[in-house]
Every structure is written in C-alpha cells, then in structure tokens.
C-alpha cells in the first residue's frame, strides 16, 4: 500500500529498473513513483497543468493530461503528454 497519496485517474503503470512502480496520474497532470522499498509516493514529473519546463527539472514541468509512459533500456522515462500532443523524456539517472 502506498503511503498517503491523492490520485486523480491513474492511467498507466510501469516498473522501472529498480522495481519502483511508475504511475501516470492523468487528472493531477503528474507522473509519480511508488518506492519498492518504502512505499512512499513521490511526484517525479509534472504536478501542474501546462506545457512548460523543457530542459529543466521534471517536477517543475507542466503536463496536461498525460496518458501513458514507457521506460527504455537506459532508464529514460517517456511520457505521453496527451493534450500537449507530445512525448516528453525524463532522465531517471
């Protein structure tokens, strides 16, 4: 069980290379990570509505209704940023 998080339409789930669960939280315009060790939920991308933040910290970037994600062999997280009509990339290392 994840420790204290308010979810708004979680849409997609993936496990990263450290067995943490990545959750796309569409209505909260965020991507969150549930630690496999502690069950603590952390926002790792987005958290507010918008399309800003390219080149900066992922938690400062705006997303608008993200719907899915994937992780490549290098551990990069790809986010389908629905209403912004783009795929955003977050380096997870």
Secondary structure, 3 states (H helix, E strand, C coil): CCECCCCCCEEEEEECCCCCEEEEEHHHCEEEEECCCCCEEEEEEECCECCCCCCCCHHHCCECCEEEEEECCCCCEEEEEHHHCEEEEECCC
